[in-house]
Amino acid sequence: MNIRVLPVSPILQPYLRKVWVFESANDVPLTDIKTVVPSGHITLTFTYKGSYSTLVHSSKLFHTREATLSLIGHQSRPVLLCGGGNVVTVGISFKPFAAYRFFPFPLQEVADAIVPGDDLFPRDADLLVEQLLTIGDPDRMAAKLQEYLIGRLRPATSLEGIARFSIEELFRLKGQLGMGPLAEKTGYSQRHLNRVFKEVVGLSPKDLARIVRIKHMLLLPPELAQPGEQAYYDHFFDQSHYIKEFKRYTGYTPHKYAKVENAFGSLFNQLE
């Protein structure tokens, strides 16, 4: 089980976060919790081999079949994988301010959802899948998907600059920036900033800041991400807030999460 990160087309480098291939020859061990935390990025995938199900928000079950395209929207809760086996998936994740350039619908509509390719690209999906299957090589499939996205790239709206600046600040400060100070930095009101994020990102700035904070904590060694350690004090108001947010995005308290096996989820948590 591994993930390989591939080159991003120079044309798409301003808009894409990562291009990758996930490959697994066997089922993930039953002891693995197979949990992926929200990333703050929308991801387009092509499942070349294998079929599996994904549990979203603890209540929505989405089935992904072999040889299908999917769009994974912003998630507000951990995502659990069900099934597996021999799986090969090509993925393209978008920078938070850029995904709207490629999809002609409000991105908040796909929050906590996985959208099949037929709904994404009703005119193109069948032909695109056929072309990808004919190629047969995951690396070249990734290049073909990028070529397709270049053809869908739309001009920026007037709101993108505000969204981009705000997102870069949130990532630079590891989510440690209140919405009032963030709005001040942009020169706009919090209400306007929320509207910008709704239209461009599909996720509120407050939710993105929370995700960025938790993602940063997950990159730390488990012993440093426990309440009482300096990293905890650097990122959260108090212990109860930290435990509440950590459990919201992982499904576990920090103490319990440090003890469970999550090799599958860790691959993606570290990727994004």
N, C-alpha and C positions, 0 to 999 in steps of 0.2 A: 504494500500500500504506500503510494507516494504521490507527490505533486511536483510537477516540473513547471517552472516559470519560463515562458517563451518571450521572444522580443515583441515589442509593440511597434506597429507601423509608424514611421516618423510623422505621417499625416495625422495619426490618431493619438500621438503622445500627449497632446494637451487635454485629451478627454478621457482616456482610459487609465484605470488604476493598475490592473494586472491582466495578463493573458496567461492561461495555465492549462495544464492537462492533468487530470486525476486518473490514476490507474490502480486497480486493485484486482488481484488474481483470485482472491479467496474471500469468504465471508468475514466480516469483522467479528472478533471474539464476542461471545454472548455477555462477557463481563464488561465490555466497553459500553459506556452510556451513549455514545454516538451523538453528542450534543454540540451544535454550532451556535455560538452567541451572535446576536445582531452585529453587523459590520459597519453599518452606515453607508454601504455601497449597494447599488442595484447590479445584478449579475445576469448576463445572458449565457445560457448553457446549451450544449448539444450533447445528448447522451448517445454515444456511438454504440456502446455495448452495455447490456444489463438493464434490469428493471428494478425499481425500488419505490417505496412510499416515503413521504415526508410529513411529519406531524408538526403543524404550525399553530402557535398560540394555544397549545394543549387541547385544541378542539377541531382544527381543520386538517383533514387528511387529503394530501394530494398524491396522485399516482403518476409516476414518470416511466414511460415505456421506452424500450430500445428504439433508436433512430428517431428521436424527437427533439425539437427545440423547446426551450422554456425560458421564461423571464422570472427571476426571483426578486420580488419587490422588497422594499424596506421591511424589516422585521422588528417588532416591538417586544418579542419574547424569544427564548431559545427555540431552536429548530432541532427536531429529533429525526434521525434517519431510521427507517424500518426496512429490513431486507439488505440486499447487497449482492455478494458473489462476485463474478467476473464483470467488473464495471470499468468502462473508459468514458470519461466525460471531458469535453473541452469547455472552458469557461472564460468569459470576458467580463471583468468588473469595471464599472464606470466610476469616474470621480463624481462626488456628490453633486457638484454644480453642473455637470455636463450630460447626464443621461437624458435629460429632457430634449436635447438636440436630436435624438435618434428615434423618439417615440411620440407619435402625434396624439397623445392622450395625457390627462393629468396624472402624474406619478403617484399621487396619494390614492388613486383608485386601485393601485396594485399593492397597497400596503398589506402586510400579513397574508400575502397570496403568492401562488406560483402559477403563472399564466402560460398556457400551451401556445406553441408557435402558430397554430392555425388562427388563434385569436389575435396574436401579435401582428403577423404578416399574412393576412388572408389571401392576398394575391400571389405572394411569393413563397410561402412556406414549403409547399410540396416540391417545387422545383429546386429550392435551396437545399432541402434535405436530400433529394436525389443527387444533386451535385456533390454534396459532402460524402455521401455513401460511395459514390464513384471514385472519389479521391482516395478514400480508405486509409489515409495516414493522418493521425491526430495533429501533428505539427502543421501539415499542409491544410488540414481542415481549419485550424485556427487562422491561418493566413487568408483562407477563402472567406471566413466569417468577417474578418477585418475589411476585406475588399468590399463585401456587401454593406457593411456599416458606413464605409466612406461614401457610398452611393446614397445613403440615407441622411447624411449629415446636413443639418439645417443651420441657417445663420443664428447668431446669438440674439436674444432679446435684450432690451435695455436694463433688465433686472439682473442679468447674469453677473455683472461686475460686483454688485453688492453681495450677492450670494457667494461668489468666489472669495472675495476678501474675508467675509465672515467665517467661512469654512476653514480657510488657511489659518486664521487666528485661533480658531477652536483646536485645530490639530497642533499648531505650534505650542499652545499653552496646555496641551493634553487635557482639554475639556475644562480647565480651571478658569472659567471666565463667566461671570454672571450675565444675564440677558440685558440688564441695564447698561453695564459698562460696554458690552458688545455693541448695543445700539448706539451708544455715544461715539464709539470708534467709527461707525459708519456715517454718522451725522443724520441718522433717521430715527424715528420713533420705534419702540418695541413692536407696536401694532403693525407698522409698515414692514419691519423686518420679518415678522411672522408671515405676513402676506407674501413677501418675496420667497421665503423658504417653501411655502405651500405651493407656489406656482412653479418654482425652478427645481427644488430638491424633492418635494413630496414628503418631507419630514420636518418637524419643527426644530428650530435652533436649540431649544432646551433639550429635546430628546437626543439630538445629535451629540450635544455636549456630554450627556449621560453615557452614551455609548462609547464615546472617545475615552472617557475616564475609565470605564470598566475594561475596555480593550487594552489600555495601558497597564492596568493592574494585572491582567492575564499574561502579559509579556514578562512580568517579573517572576523570579523564582517563587514557588508557592510559600516558602517560609517568610518572604518579605511582604506578601500580600495579606497577611493576617492582621486583624485589629490589634493595635498596640505597637505595630512596627512604624517606622518613620514614613514609609511610602503611603501608608493609610492616612496619617495625619496630613500629609502634603496634598491629598486629593479629596478628602471628605470632611464635612462639617463635624460629624461625630460618629461614634461606632454604630448607632442604630440606623443612621442614614446609609452608611456604607453597606451594612449587612442587607438592608432592604433593597438597595440598588443591585448589589451583587446577586442576590437571589432572584430578582426580577429578570436579569439577563442571562443567568446560567441555570436557574432552577435549583441551586444549592446554596447553602451558606458557605463562606470562604473556608471554614474548617472542614466541612464535608467534601467540598469540591477538591480540596487538596488530597483527599484520600481515595477518590474514585479514579477509575481508568477511563480516559477519554482520548485515546490515541487518534481516532478518526477526527473528532472535533478539533483537537489541537492543531492538526495540519491546516485546517481552514482558519482557525483563530489566529494563527501566526502568519498565515498568508495575507490576510486583510488587515 
